[in-house]
Amino acid sequence: MASLDRIEQLSCDRTILLLRLKDLTRICDAVRLSAGLGKHQVERLEAAKKLISDLEGSD
């Protein structure tokens, strides 16, 4: 039973992490549009968006 509890906890942790990552990318997009980001920041933002897409696709 302990392993089931751990699996549920990991699933919950993954969901929370994904939600926070989505929030952060929205904030970065807003900064990009209002103040601008450098080339490397934009590349990292796009990589984060791809990671979100990949994670959501694996559900």
C-alpha atoms as a printed R data frame, in Angstrom:
   type eleno elety resid chain resno      x      y       z
1  ATOM     1    CA   MET     A     1  0.000  0.000   0.000
2  ATOM     2    CA   ALA     A     2  2.899  2.363   0.679
3  ATOM     3    CA   SER     A     3  3.983  2.205  -2.951
4  ATOM     4    CA   LEU     A     4  0.489  3.224  -4.093
5  ATOM     5    CA   ASP     A     5  0.610  6.230  -1.777
6  ATOM     6    CA   ARG     A     6  4.015  7.167  -3.179
7  ATOM     7    CA   ILE     A     7  2.744  6.896  -6.761
8  ATOM     8    CA   GLU     A     8 -0.202  9.147  -5.920
9  ATOM     9    CA   GLN     A     9  2.157 11.660  -4.285
10 ATOM    10    CA   LEU     A    10  4.478 11.679  -7.302
11 ATOM    11    CA   SER     A    11  1.523 12.195  -9.624
12 ATOM    12    CA   CYS     A    12  0.337 15.103  -7.499
13 ATOM    13    CA   ASP     A    13  3.866 16.575  -7.404
14 ATOM    14    CA   ARG     A    14  4.129 16.305 -11.198
15 ATOM    15    CA   THR     A    15  0.789 18.065 -11.649
16 ATOM    16    CA   ILE     A    16  1.793 20.896  -9.326
17 ATOM    17    CA   LEU     A    17  5.157 21.248 -11.060
18 ATOM    18    CA   LEU     A    18  3.491 21.401 -14.469
19 ATOM    19    CA   LEU     A    19  1.013 24.054 -13.300
20 ATOM    20    CA   ARG     A    20  3.805 26.199 -11.860
21 ATOM    21    CA   LEU     A    21  5.883 25.811 -15.022
22 ATOM    22    CA   LYS     A    22  2.901 26.968 -17.077
23 ATOM    23    CA   ASP     A    23  2.473 29.996 -14.792
24 ATOM    24    CA   LEU     A    24  6.145 30.882 -15.155
25 ATOM    25    CA   THR     A    25  6.035 30.638 -18.937
26 ATOM    26    CA   ARG     A    26  2.977 32.921 -19.011
27 ATOM    27    CA   ILE     A    27  4.871 35.469 -16.901
28 ATOM    28    CA   CYS     A    28  7.918 35.217 -19.172
29 ATOM    29    CA   ASP     A    29  5.708 35.669 -22.238
30 ATOM    30    CA   ALA     A    30  4.248 38.824 -20.702
31 ATOM    31    CA   VAL     A    31  7.747 40.163 -19.996
32 ATOM    32    CA   ARG     A    32  8.835 39.252 -23.511
33 ATOM    33    CA   LEU     A    33  5.944 41.209 -24.998
34 ATOM    34    CA   SER     A    34  6.204 44.244 -22.713
35 ATOM    35    CA   ALA     A    35  9.922 44.702 -22.054
36 ATOM    36    CA   GLY     A    36 11.587 42.241 -24.348
37 ATOM    37    CA   LEU     A    37 13.818 39.278 -23.651
38 ATOM    38    CA   GLY     A    38 17.246 38.524 -24.994
39 ATOM    39    CA   LYS     A    39 17.840 35.797 -27.570
40 ATOM    40    CA   HIS     A    40 18.914 33.216 -24.982
41 ATOM    41    CA   GLN     A    41 15.956 33.963 -22.695
42 ATOM    42    CA   VAL     A    42 13.579 33.494 -25.629
43 ATOM    43    CA   GLU     A    43 15.282 30.181 -26.455
44 ATOM    44    CA   ARG     A    44 14.849 29.002 -22.851
45 ATOM    45    CA   LEU     A    45 11.213 30.116 -22.876
46 ATOM    46    CA   GLU     A    46 10.571 28.137 -26.059
47 ATOM    47    CA   ALA     A    47 12.316 25.099 -24.543
48 ATOM    48    CA   ALA     A    48 10.073 25.357 -21.468
49 ATOM    49    CA   LYS     A    49  6.975 25.539 -23.677
50 ATOM    50    CA   LYS     A    50  8.125 22.428 -25.557
51 ATOM    51    CA   LEU     A    51  8.694 20.622 -22.247
52 ATOM    52    CA   ILE     A    52  5.158 21.514 -21.133
53 ATOM    53    CA   SER     A    53  3.763 20.245 -24.422
54 ATOM    54    CA   ASP     A    54  5.747 17.009 -24.145
55 ATOM    55    CA   LEU     A    55  4.629 16.458 -20.547
56 ATOM    56    CA   GLU     A    56  0.987 17.082 -21.382
57 ATOM    57    CA   GLY     A    57  1.240 14.746 -24.354
58 ATOM    58    CA   SER     A    58  2.599 11.936 -22.185
59 ATOM    59    CA   ASP     A    59 -0.513 11.862 -19.961
